[in-house]
Amino acid sequence: MRRPRLALTVAAVGLAFAASGCSYINPVQTHNFYQAADGTNANLEEAGQLMVGVRNAIVVVQDDGSAVLIGAVANYTTEEVTVELEGLSEGTVVFAGRVAVPAESTVNLGVGEDAQQIQIGQIDVPAGAVMDLSITANGQSTEITLPVTDTTLEYYEEAVQGGSGEGASDGGGSSQDEGTTGA
């Protein structure tokens, strides 16, 4: 009589352990870095210090085929930095622009009175595809994947028409840098 009880007890403990989602077997997901935004981020470092960050960069293609680069460029240094941005599709330059970012502040990219617009014009990159974005400042450079979307989502339609666009995941549209959060 004791053996069936013992077997049932061991089985119940084993089932409870298996159903608990024990992190000994499964890694804790909050310890893994992930992109909590529609766009992509990049960092440039100089001498081991964070210098410039591109935040939530994404290209939005409008109904007429013209495109807008949306995101933000943050300067973490105590001096103004000029950041060069170059969009590439299959190795061909699609757009290029420069953004002067004052010391310890952020410049929004996009459309609207508080944003700097990088001229893109018509592109042959469809929504859902990706491009490359080359970022260069003070002799440092990096390249990231840049998603392309359309105005199907309402907040992107508002963003390319000069609205705030702050509904876009991480709200990469603040005009003041708030330290190194999101870096």
Backbone as a printed PyTorch tensor [residue, N CA C, xyz], in Angstrom:
tensor([[[  0.8190,  -1.1820,   0.0000],
         [  0.0000,   0.0000,   0.0000],
         [  0.8680,   1.2520,   0.0000]],

        [[  2.0500,   1.2030,   0.6160],
         [  2.9140,   2.3710,   0.6870],
         [  3.5260,   2.6840,  -0.6730]],

        [[  3.8180,   1.6800,  -1.4700],
         [  4.4570,   1.9150,  -2.7640],
         [  3.5770,   2.7410,  -3.7060]],

        [[  2.3040,   2.4570,  -3.8630],
         [  1.4790,   3.2910,  -4.7380],
         [  1.3990,   4.7380,  -4.2420]],

        [[  1.3140,   4.9260,  -2.9090],
         [  1.2740,   6.2850,  -2.3760],
         [  2.5830,   7.0180,  -2.6500]],

        [[  3.6810,   6.3390,  -2.4340],
         [  4.9900,   6.9300,  -2.6690],
         [  5.1520,   7.2750,  -4.1520]],

        [[  4.7300,   6.3650,  -5.0070],
         [  4.8200,   6.6140,  -6.4470],
         [  3.9450,   7.8010,  -6.8430]],

        [[  2.7530,   7.8940,  -6.2860],
         [  1.8630,   9.0240,  -6.5860],
         [  2.4500,  10.3300,  -6.0550]],

        [[  3.0370,  10.2940,  -4.8720],
         [  3.6610,  11.4910,  -4.3040],
         [  4.8270,  11.9620,  -5.1580]],

        [[  5.6900,  11.0430,  -5.5490],
         [  6.8320,  11.3830,  -6.4030],
         [  6.3390,  11.9120,  -7.7470]],

        [[  5.3250,  11.2970,  -8.3110],
         [  4.7690,  11.7520,  -9.5900],
         [  4.1750,  13.1500,  -9.4490]],

        [[  3.4800,  13.4150,  -8.3410],
         [  2.8780,  14.7420,  -8.1250],
         [  3.9530,  15.8050,  -7.9690]],

        [[  5.0210,  15.4880,  -7.2170],
         [  6.1220,  16.4440,  -7.0560],
         [  6.8070,  16.6840,  -8.4000]],

        [[  7.0330,  15.6340,  -9.1670],
         [  7.6580,  15.7710, -10.4920],
         [  6.8040,  16.6060, -11.4340]],

        [[  5.4940,  16.3750, -11.4020],
         [  4.5880,  17.1480, -12.2500],
         [  4.5710,  18.6130, -11.8290]],

        [[  4.5430,  18.8700, -10.5310],
         [  4.5650,  20.2530, -10.0450],
         [  5.8670,  20.9420, -10.4460]],

        [[  6.9760,  20.2310, -10.3450],
         [  8.2760,  20.7930, -10.7390],
         [  8.3040,  21.0990, -12.2320]],

        [[  7.8120,  20.1850, -13.0530],
         [  7.8060,  20.3740, -14.5080],
         [  6.8820,  21.5200, -14.9140]],

        [[  5.7690,  21.6610, -14.2420],
         [  4.8020,  22.7080, -14.5880],
         [  5.1940,  24.0780, -14.0520]],

        [[  6.1800,  24.1120, -13.1640],
         [  6.5550,  25.3910, -12.5530],
         [  7.3600,  26.2820, -13.4810]],

        [[  7.8610,  25.7590, -14.5980],
         [  8.6640,  26.5700, -15.5100],
         [  9.9900,  26.9370, -14.8770]],

        [[ 10.5770,  26.0180, -14.2180],
         [ 11.8100,  26.2540, -13.4730],
         [ 12.8660,  26.9120, -14.3510]],

        [[ 13.4320,  28.0060, -13.8670],
         [ 14.4300,  28.7300, -14.6540],
         [ 15.7980,  28.0670, -14.6110]],

        [[ 15.9160,  26.9940, -13.8590],
         [ 17.1610,  26.2370, -13.8820],
         [ 17.3460,  25.5980, -15.2580]],

        [[ 16.2400,  25.1720, -15.8270],
         [ 16.2630,  24.5430, -17.1560],
         [ 16.0200,  25.5840, -18.2450]],

        [[ 15.1130,  26.5190, -17.9930],
         [ 14.7520,  27.5460, -18.9660],
         [ 15.3780,  28.8780, -18.5600]],

        [[ 16.1130,  29.5450, -19.4670],
         [ 16.7250,  30.8270, -19.0960],
         [ 15.6630,  31.9010, -18.8490]],

        [[ 15.9650,  32.8070, -17.9470],
         [ 15.0640,  33.9150, -17.6390],
         [ 15.0730,  34.8740, -18.8270]],

        [[ 13.9340,  35.1210, -19.4290],
         [ 13.8670,  35.9240, -20.6450],
         [ 14.2230,  37.3850, -20.4200]],

        [[ 14.0320,  37.8990, -19.2220],
         [ 14.3600,  39.3050, -18.9910],
         [ 15.8640,  39.5520, -18.9590]],

        [[ 16.6670,  38.5030, -18.9580],
         [ 18.1170,  38.6520, -18.9990],
         [ 18.6390,  38.7420, -20.4240]],

        [[ 17.7840,  38.5090, -21.4020],
         [ 18.1810,  38.5650, -22.8050],
         [ 17.8270,  39.9150, -23.3960]],

        [[ 18.8070,  40.5740, -24.0670],
         [ 18.5450,  41.8480, -24.7250],
         [ 17.6620,  41.6070, -25.9360]],

        [[ 16.6920,  42.4580, -26.1390],
         [ 15.8680,  42.3870, -27.3400],
         [ 15.4410,  43.7830, -27.7410]],

        [[ 15.0860,  43.9240, -28.9910],
         [ 14.6830,  45.1960, -29.5750],
         [ 13.2040,  45.4140, -29.2920]],

        [[ 12.8750,  46.2730, -28.3510],
         [ 11.4810,  46.5270, -27.9910],
         [ 10.9480,  47.7030, -28.8000]],

        [[ 11.0350,  47.6050, -30.1070],
         [ 10.5900,  48.6830, -30.9840],
         [ 10.3810,  48.1280, -32.3760]],

        [[  9.7180,  48.9140, -33.2240],
         [  9.5480,  48.5130, -34.6200],
         [ 10.8370,  48.7260, -35.3940]],

        [[ 11.5570,  49.7930, -35.0780],
         [ 12.8080,  50.1180, -35.7600],
         [ 13.9910,  49.4490, -35.0960]],

        [[ 15.1930,  49.8440, -35.5130],
         [ 16.3990,  49.2440, -34.9520],
         [ 17.2780,  50.3050, -34.3060]],

        [[ 18.1600,  49.8560, -33.4310],
         [ 19.0630,  50.7300, -32.7000],
         [ 20.5070,  50.4360, -33.0780]],

        [[ 21.3580,  51.4420, -32.9130],
         [ 22.7990,  51.2710, -33.1140],
         [ 23.5300,  52.1760, -32.1440]],

        [[ 24.7210,  51.7680, -31.7460],
         [ 25.5750,  52.5750, -30.8780],
         [ 26.9400,  52.7370, -31.5180]],

        [[ 27.5130,  53.9060, -31.3670],
         [ 28.9020,  54.1610, -31.7320],
         [ 29.6510,  54.4820, -30.4580]],

        [[ 30.7800,  53.8330, -30.2680],
         [ 31.5970,  54.0730, -29.0870],
         [ 32.9550,  54.6060, -29.5030]],

        [[ 33.5310,  55.3930, -28.6190],
         [ 34.8750,  55.9290, -28.8330],
         [ 35.6250,  55.7550, -27.5210]],

        [[ 36.7510,  55.0740, -27.5740],
         [ 37.5670,  54.7990, -26.3820],
         [ 36.7350,  54.1170, -25.2960]],

        [[ 35.8590,  53.2020, -25.7000],
         [ 35.0530,  52.4530, -24.7520],
         [ 33.8800,  53.2030, -24.1630]],

        [[ 33.6450,  54.4360, -24.5990],
         [ 32.5310,  55.2430, -24.0910],
         [ 31.4600,  55.4020, -25.1730]],

        [[ 30.2030,  55.3060, -24.7590],
         [ 29.0950,  55.5170, -25.6770],
         [ 29.1370,  56.9500, -26.1780]],

        [[ 29.1720,  57.1100, -27.5100],
         [ 29.2950,  58.4290, -28.1070],
         [ 27.9700,  58.8560, -28.7550]],

        [[ 27.4390,  58.0160, -29.6380],
         [ 26.2330,  58.3360, -30.4040],
         [ 25.3460,  57.0990, -30.4470]],

        [[ 24.0430,  57.3360, -30.3960],
         [ 23.0880,  56.2500, -30.5420],
         [ 22.0180,  56.6130, -31.5520]],

        [[ 21.6940,  55.6740, -32.4280],
         [ 20.5580,  55.8280, -33.3340],
         [ 19.4570,  54.9710, -32.7380]],

        [[ 18.2880,  55.5430, -32.5630],
         [ 17.2000,  54.8730, -31.8740],
         [ 15.9670,  54.7150, -32.7490]],

        [[ 15.4190,  53.5040, -32.7620],
         [ 14.1550,  53.1670, -33.4180],
         [ 14.1060,  53.6370, -34.8700]],

        [[ 15.1890,  53.4040, -35.6190],
         [ 15.2510,  53.8220, -37.0260],
         [ 14.4390,  52.8850, -37.9020]],

        [[ 13.5970,  53.4780, -38.7330],
         [ 12.7550,  52.7150, -39.6440],
         [ 12.4090,  53.6050, -40.8420]],

        [[ 12.2890,  53.0150, -42.0160],
         [ 11.8760,  53.7420, -43.2150],
         [ 10.3970,  53.4500, -43.4430]],

        [[  9.6140,  54.5210, -43.6120],
         [  8.1810,  54.3850, -43.8740],
         [  7.9170,  54.8430, -45.3020]],

        [[  7.3760,  53.9180, -46.1250],
         [  7.0480,  54.2240, -47.5140],
         [  5.5940,  54.6760, -47.5630]],

        [[  5.3760,  55.8580, -48.1380],
         [  4.0310,  56.4110, -48.2580],
         [  3.3370,  55.8280, -49.4880]],

        [[  2.0580,  56.0830, -49.6100],
         [  1.2640,  55.5450, -50.7140],
         [  1.7970,  55.9520, -52.0810]],

        [[  2.3940,  57.1480, -52.1970],
         [  2.9110,  57.6160, -53.4860],
         [  4.3140,  57.0710, -53.7950]],

        [[  4.8690,  56.2390, -52.9030],
         [  6.1830,  55.6460, -53.1350],
         [  7.3390,  56.4100, -52.5140]],

        [[  7.0790,  57.6330, -52.0530],
         [  8.1470,  58.3770, -51.3830],
         [  8.3260,  57.8120, -49.9750]],

        [[  9.4980,  58.0250, -49.4120],
         [  9.8000,  57.4130, -48.1210],
         [ 10.3490,  58.4290, -47.1380]],

        [[ 10.2070,  58.1190, -45.8620],
         [ 10.6780,  58.9730, -44.7760],
         [ 11.4440,  58.0960, -43.7890]],

        [[ 12.6140,  58.5850, -43.3590],
         [ 13.3670,  57.9130, -42.2980],
         [ 12.8770,  58.4730, -40.9730]],

        [[ 12.4040,  57.5920, -40.0920],
         [ 11.9020,  57.9900, -38.7800],
         [ 12.8020,  57.3680, -37.7180]],

        [[ 13.0310,  58.0990, -36.6550],
         [ 13.8450,  57.6110, -35.5440],
         [ 14.4060,  58.7800, -34.7710]],

        [[ 15.5530,  58.5630, -34.1500],
         [ 16.2130,  59.6250, -33.3860],
         [ 17.7040,  59.3460, -33.3490]],

        [[ 18.4830,  60.4230, -33.2250],
         [ 19.9270,  60.3150, -33.0620],
         [ 20.2860,  61.0050, -31.7530]],

        [[ 20.9120,  60.2590, -30.8470],
         [ 21.2770,  60.7820, -29.5290],
         [ 22.7810,  60.9900, -29.4450]],

        [[ 23.1760,  62.1130, -28.8680],
         [ 24.5830,  62.4410, -28.6470],
         [ 24.8370,  62.3550, -27.1490]],

        [[ 25.7280,  61.4650, -26.7480],
         [ 26.0340,  61.2740, -25.3340],
         [ 27.3170,  61.9850, -24.9130]],

        [[ 27.8770,  62.8080, -25.7970],
         [ 29.1200,  63.5030, -25.4950],
         [ 28.8440,  64.9440, -25.0590]],

        [[ 29.8950,  65.6450, -24.6690],
         [ 29.7560,  67.0390, -24.2210],
         [ 30.0430,  68.0290, -25.3430]],

        [[ 30.1840,  67.5280, -26.5800],
         [ 30.4000,  68.3900, -27.7380],
         [ 29.4330,  68.0120, -28.8480]],

        [[ 29.1090,  68.9780, -29.7210],
         [ 28.2470,  68.7010, -30.8640],
         [ 28.9040,  67.6560, -31.7510]],

        [[ 28.0860,  66.7510, -32.3090],
         [ 28.5700,  65.6910, -33.1860],
         [ 27.7440,  65.7140, -34.4700]],

        [[ 28.4110,  65.5740, -35.6100],
         [ 27.7080,  65.4240, -36.8830],
         [ 27.6950,  63.9430, -37.2360]],

        [[ 26.5150,  63.4050, -37.4410],
         [ 26.3340,  61.9870, -37.7270],
         [ 25.9080,  61.8430, -39.1860]],

        [[ 26.6190,  60.9890, -39.9110],
         [ 26.2840,  60.7150, -41.3070],
         [ 25.4710,  59.4280, -41.3690]],

        [[ 24.3450,  59.4840, -42.0670],
         [ 23.4630,  58.3360, -42.2380],
         [ 23.3680,  58.0090, -43.7210]],

        [[ 23.5480,  56.7480, -44.0520],
         [ 23.4950,  56.3340, -45.4520],
         [ 22.6770,  55.0510, -45.5550]],

        [[ 21.5650,  55.1080, -46.3010],
         [ 20.7080,  53.9450, -46.5090],
         [ 21.1160,  53.2040, -47.7690]],

        [[ 21.2680,  51.8920, -47.6370],
         [ 21.7140,  51.0680, -48.7610],
         [ 20.7230,  49.9380, -49.0220]],

        [[ 20.4680,  49.6820, -50.2990],
         [ 19.6450,  48.5510, -50.6960],
         [ 20.4180,  47.7750, -51.7510]],

        [[ 20.7450,  46.5290, -51.4240],
         [ 21.5260,  45.6650, -52.3110],
         [ 22.8150,  46.3430, -52.7520]],

        [[ 23.4730,  47.0300, -51.8100],
         [ 24.7540,  47.6710, -52.0730],
         [ 24.6830,  49.0190, -52.7540]],

        [[ 23.4890,  49.4720, -53.1130],
         [ 23.3060,  50.7660, -53.7710],
         [ 22.8150,  51.7900, -52.7620]],

        [[ 23.4210,  52.9840, -52.7800],
         [ 23.0020,  54.0500, -51.8660],
         [ 21.6260,  54.5580, -52.2920]],

        [[ 20.6670,  54.4900, -51.3840],
         [ 19.3000,  54.9350, -51.6360],
         [ 19.0870,  56.3480, -51.0990]],

        [[ 19.7100,  56.6430, -49.9530],
         [ 19.6420,  57.9920, -49.3990],
         [ 20.8740,  58.2300, -48.5360]],

        [[ 21.1730,  59.4990, -48.3390],
         [ 22.2820,  59.8930, -47.4760],
         [ 21.9490,  61.2430, -46.8670]],

        [[ 22.3780,  61.4440, -45.6500],
         [ 22.1340,  62.7130, -44.9810],
         [ 23.0420,  62.8710, -43.7770]],

        [[ 23.1050,  64.1040, -43.2940],
         [ 23.8940,  64.4410, -42.1140],
         [ 22.9880,  65.0580, -41.0690]],

        [[ 23.2650,  64.7410, -39.8150],
         [ 22.4940,  65.2810, -38.7060],
         [ 23.4720,  65.8540, -37.6940]],

        [[ 23.3630,  67.1580, -37.4260],
         [ 24.1690,  67.7920, -36.3840],
         [ 23.4010,  67.6660, -35.0760]],

        [[ 24.0090,  66.9890, -34.1020],
         [ 23.3410,  66.7480, -32.8280],
         [ 24.0760,  67.5180, -31.7350]],

        [[ 23.4050,  68.4810, -31.0930],
         [ 24.0480,  69.2360, -30.0110],
         [ 24.5060,  68.3180, -28.8710]],

        [[ 25.4200,  68.8110, -28.0740],
         [ 25.9500,  68.0490, -26.9430],
         [ 24.8380,  67.5680, -26.0190]],

        [[ 24.9490,  66.3140, -25.6120],
         [ 24.0420,  65.7040, -24.6400],
         [ 22.5660,  65.9090, -24.9640]],

        [[ 22.1950,  65.7420, -26.2300],
         [ 20.7900,  65.8880, -26.6040],
         [ 20.4460,  64.9090, -27.7190]],

        [[ 19.2030,  64.9780, -28.1570],
         [ 18.6790,  64.0700, -29.1730],
         [ 18.0000,  64.8750, -30.2710]],

        [[ 18.1850,  64.4370, -31.5080],
         [ 17.5080,  65.0350, -32.6540],
         [ 16.5770,  63.9830, -33.2440]],

        [[ 15.3030,  64.3490, -33.3820],
         [ 14.3230,  63.4560, -33.9930],
         [ 14.4870,  63.4580, -35.4990]],

        [[ 14.2550,  62.3190, -36.1110],
         [ 14.2570,  62.1990, -37.5630],
         [ 12.8350,  61.9290, -38.0130]],

        [[ 12.4130,  62.5680, -39.0800],
         [ 11.0730,  62.3540, -39.5940],
         [ 10.4970,  63.6160, -40.1840]],

        [[  9.2150,  63.8160, -39.9670],
         [  8.4920,  64.9630, -40.5000],
         [  7.8790,  65.7040, -39.3210]],

        [[  7.8500,  66.9990, -39.3830],
         [  7.2430,  67.7900, -38.3220],
         [  8.1930,  68.8780, -37.8690]],

        [[  7.6530,  69.8030, -37.0930],
         [  8.4520,  70.9650, -36.7060],
         [  9.5770,  70.6230, -35.7460]],

        [[  9.4700,  69.5580, -34.9770],
         [ 10.5420,  69.2080, -34.0450],
         [ 11.4410,  68.0950, -34.5820]],

        [[ 11.3650,  67.8170, -35.8870],
         [ 12.1510,  66.7250, -36.4700],
         [ 12.9810,  67.2150, -37.6480]],

        [[ 14.1200,  66.5700, -37.8270],
         [ 14.9400,  66.8450, -39.0060],
         [ 14.6330,  65.7760, -40.0440]],

        [[ 14.3860,  66.1970, -41.2660],
         [ 14.0280,  65.2530, -42.3190],
         [ 15.2520,  64.8970, -43.1480]],

        [[ 15.4590,  63.6050, -43.3350],
         [ 16.4770,  63.0920, -44.2480],
         [ 15.7550,  62.8110, -45.5600]],

        [[ 16.1280,  63.5200, -46.6120],
         [ 15.4640,  63.3710, -47.9070],
         [ 15.7230,  61.9870, -48.4920]],

        [[ 14.6630,  61.2440, -48.7760],
         [ 14.7900,  59.9250, -49.3860],
         [ 14.1850,  59.9250, -50.7780]],

        [[ 12.9900,  60.4840, -50.9370],
         [ 12.3200,  60.4630, -52.2320],
         [ 11.7340,  59.0950, -52.5310]],

        [[ 11.6310,  58.7620, -53.8010],
         [ 11.0660,  57.4800, -54.2370],
         [ 12.0870,  56.3660, -54.0250]],

        [[ 11.6410,  55.2340, -53.5170],
         [ 12.5300,  54.0820, -53.3870],
         [ 11.8410,  52.8480, -53.9530]],

        [[ 12.6450,  51.8960, -54.3900],
         [ 12.1220,  50.6450, -54.9380],
         [ 12.2300,  49.5100, -53.9250]],

        [[ 12.1830,  49.8460, -52.6510],
         [ 12.2510,  48.8440, -51.5940],
         [ 10.8410,  48.6820, -51.0300]],

        [[ 10.2520,  47.4930, -51.1590],
         [  8.8670,  47.3190, -50.7080],
         [  8.7520,  47.2150, -49.1860]],

        [[  7.5740,  47.5410, -48.6900],
         [  7.2910,  47.3680, -47.2640],
         [  7.4720,  45.9020, -46.9030]],

        [[  8.0850,  45.6650, -45.7650],
         [  8.3590,  44.3030, -45.3310],
         [  9.7890,  43.8660, -45.6220]],

        [[ 10.4640,  44.6110, -46.4880],
         [ 11.8530,  44.3110, -46.8030],
         [ 12.7630,  45.0130, -45.7940]],

        [[ 14.0470,  44.7660, -45.9070],
         [ 15.0120,  45.4640, -45.0620],
         [ 16.0860,  46.0840, -45.9340]],

        [[ 16.6780,  47.1420, -45.3990],
         [ 17.8000,  47.8280, -46.0300],
         [ 18.9460,  47.7940, -45.0260]],

        [[ 20.0550,  48.4010, -45.3860],
         [ 21.1490,  48.5970, -44.4450],
         [ 21.2560,  50.0850, -44.1550]],

        [[ 21.6130,  50.4240, -42.9330],
         [ 21.8500,  51.8070, -42.5530],
         [ 23.2730,  51.8980, -42.0280]],

        [[ 24.0930,  52.7050, -42.7100],
         [ 25.4620,  52.9500, -42.2780],
         [ 25.4730,  54.2400, -41.4630]],

        [[ 26.0690,  54.1690, -40.2710],
         [ 26.1230,  55.3050, -39.3550],
         [ 27.5830,  55.6340, -39.1010]],

        [[ 27.9680,  56.9090, -39.3050],
         [ 29.3600,  57.3200, -39.1100],
         [ 29.4040,  58.6280, -38.3270]],

        [[ 30.3140,  58.7000, -37.3460],
         [ 30.5360,  59.9290, -36.5770],
         [ 31.9280,  59.8600, -35.9550]],

        [[ 32.6750,  60.9530, -36.0350],
         [ 34.0150,  61.0580, -35.4440],
         [ 34.9210,  59.8770, -35.7970]],

        [[ 34.8680,  59.4310, -37.0350],
         [ 35.7280,  58.3470, -37.4830],
         [ 35.2580,  56.9580, -37.0910]],

        [[ 34.1900,  56.8400, -36.3400],
         [ 33.6290,  55.5520, -35.9470],
         [ 32.4330,  55.2570, -36.8470]],

        [[ 32.2290,  53.9870, -37.1890],
         [ 31.0650,  53.6590, -38.0080],
         [ 30.5590,  52.2590, -37.6910]],

        [[ 29.3110,  52.0490, -38.0280],
         [ 28.6830,  50.7490, -37.8890],
         [ 27.5770,  50.6510, -38.9280]],

        [[ 27.1050,  49.4440, -39.1590],
         [ 26.0240,  49.2280, -40.1090],
         [ 24.9920,  48.3220, -39.4580]],

        [[ 23.7210,  48.7060, -39.5950],
         [ 22.6260,  47.9270, -39.0220],
         [ 21.5900,  47.6300, -40.0970]],

        [[ 20.7290,  46.6850, -39.8120],
         [ 19.6030,  46.3870, -40.6870],
         [ 18.5030,  47.3870, -40.3880]],

        [[ 17.9190,  47.9290, -41.4440],
         [ 16.8960,  48.9600, -41.3280],
         [ 15.5910,  48.4350, -41.9180]],

        [[ 14.5580,  48.2500, -41.0960],
         [ 13.2870,  47.7530, -41.6280],
         [ 12.5640,  48.8140, -42.4550]],

        [[ 11.7870,  48.3200, -43.4050],
         [ 10.9640,  49.1900, -44.2560],
         [  9.5090,  48.7890, -44.0440]],

        [[  8.6600,  49.7800, -43.7990],
         [  7.2400,  49.5120, -43.6000],
         [  6.4290,  50.5220, -44.4130]],

        [[  5.1260,  50.3880, -44.3560],
         [  4.2630,  51.3510, -45.0420],
         [  3.3760,  52.0350, -44.0100]],

        [[  2.3580,  52.7210, -44.4700],
         [  1.4960,  53.4910, -43.5650],
         [  0.2510,  52.7140, -43.1490]],

        [[  0.2920,  51.3830, -43.2480],
         [ -0.8500,  50.5800, -42.8400],
         [ -1.2060,  50.8240, -41.3790]],

        [[ -0.1960,  50.9180, -40.5260],
         [ -0.4470,  51.2200, -39.1190],
         [ -0.6770,  52.7170, -38.9670]],

        [[ -1.7120,  53.0710, -38.2370],
         [ -2.1360,  54.4690, -38.1180],
         [ -1.0290,  55.3890, -37.6110]],

        [[ -0.2360,  54.9370, -36.6460],
         [  0.7860,  55.8280, -36.0990],
         [  1.8740,  56.1370, -37.1170]],

        [[  2.0980,  55.2690, -38.0920],
         [  3.0630,  55.6010, -39.1430],
         [  2.4670,  56.5800, -40.1460]],

        [[  1.1870,  56.4600, -40.4210],
         [  0.5370,  57.4280, -41.3020],
         [  0.5950,  58.8190, -40.6740]],

        [[  0.3290,  58.9060, -39.3670],
         [  0.4140,  60.1840, -38.6580],
         [  1.8500,  60.7050, -38.6500]],

        [[  2.8140,  59.8110, -38.4770],
         [  4.2200,  60.2190, -38.3870],
         [  4.7230,  60.8190, -39.6970]],

        [[  4.3330,  60.2680, -40.8320],
         [  4.8200,  60.7970, -42.1100],
         [  4.0380,  62.0300, -42.5560]],

        [[  2.9300,  62.3110, -41.8800],
         [  2.1730,  63.5190, -42.1780],
         [  2.5080,  64.6420, -41.1950]],

        [[  3.5260,  64.4270, -40.3650],
         [  3.9440,  65.4730, -39.4430],
         [  3.3860,  65.3400, -38.0570]],

        [[  2.7030,  64.2050, -37.7580],
         [  2.2030,  63.9830, -36.4040],
         [  3.3400,  63.5710, -35.4970]],

        [[  3.0130,  63.2420, -34.2820],
         [  4.0550,  62.9180, -33.2990],
         [  4.7140,  61.5930, -33.5680]],

        [[  3.9760,  60.5860, -34.0510],
         [  4.5490,  59.2770, -34.2910],
         [  4.9890,  58.5830, -33.0210]],

        [[  4.5960,  59.1060, -31.8550],
         [  5.0850,  58.5370, -30.6020],
         [  4.4060,  57.2410, -30.2340]],

        [[  3.4050,  56.7960, -30.9920],
         [  2.8100,  55.5000, -30.7130],
         [  3.6910,  54.3680, -31.1640]],

        [[  4.7720,  54.6640, -31.8500],
         [  5.6420,  53.6450, -32.4070],
         [  6.5210,  53.0290, -31.3300]],

        [[  6.0440,  51.9980, -30.7220],
         [  6.7200,  51.1640, -29.7350],
         [  7.4580,  51.9020, -28.6420]],

        [[  8.7050,  52.3290, -28.8800],
         [  9.4770,  52.8960, -27.7790],
         [  9.4070,  54.4050, -27.7270]],

        [[  8.5660,  55.0230, -28.5790],
         [  8.3900,  56.4700, -28.5290],
         [  9.6690,  57.2020, -28.8060]],

        [[ 10.4820,  56.7070, -29.7490],
         [ 11.7720,  57.2840, -30.0490],
         [ 11.6900,  58.7320, -30.4490]],

        [[ 10.6030,  59.4160, -30.1190],
         [ 10.4330,  60.7780, -30.5520],
         [ 10.5730,  61.8240, -29.4810]],

        [[ 11.2640,  61.5530, -28.3860],
         [ 11.4170,  62.6180, -27.3940],
         [ 12.4710,  63.6000, -27.8520]],

        [[ 12.2760,  64.8670, -27.5490],
         [ 13.2110,  65.8730, -28.0300],
         [ 14.3630,  66.1040, -27.0620]],

        [[ 14.2870,  65.5870, -25.8840],
         [ 15.3720,  65.7080, -24.9200],
         [ 15.8720,  64.3230, -24.5660]],

        [[ 17.1800,  64.1660, -24.5350],
         [ 17.7560,  62.9000, -24.1310],
         [ 17.5980,  62.7450, -22.6310]],

        [[ 17.1900,  61.5820, -22.1880],
         [ 16.9850,  61.3560, -20.7790],
         [ 18.0510,  60.4080, -20.2660]],

        [[ 19.2870,  60.8280, -20.3060],
         [ 20.3770,  59.9690, -19.8460],
         [ 20.6860,  58.9100, -20.8710]],

        [[ 21.0680,  57.7450, -20.3960],
         [ 21.4350,  56.6710, -21.3100],
         [ 20.4050,  55.5680, -21.3060]],

        [[ 19.1650,  55.8530, -20.9450],
         [ 18.1520,  54.8260, -20.9870],
         [ 17.9180,  54.4380, -22.4270]],

        [[ 17.7080,  53.1570, -22.6460],
         [ 17.5110,  52.6510, -24.0000],
         [ 18.7950,  52.5170, -24.7630]],

        [[ 19.9230,  52.7810, -24.1400],
         [ 21.2020,  52.7330, -24.8550],
         [ 21.6690,  51.3440, -25.0880]]])
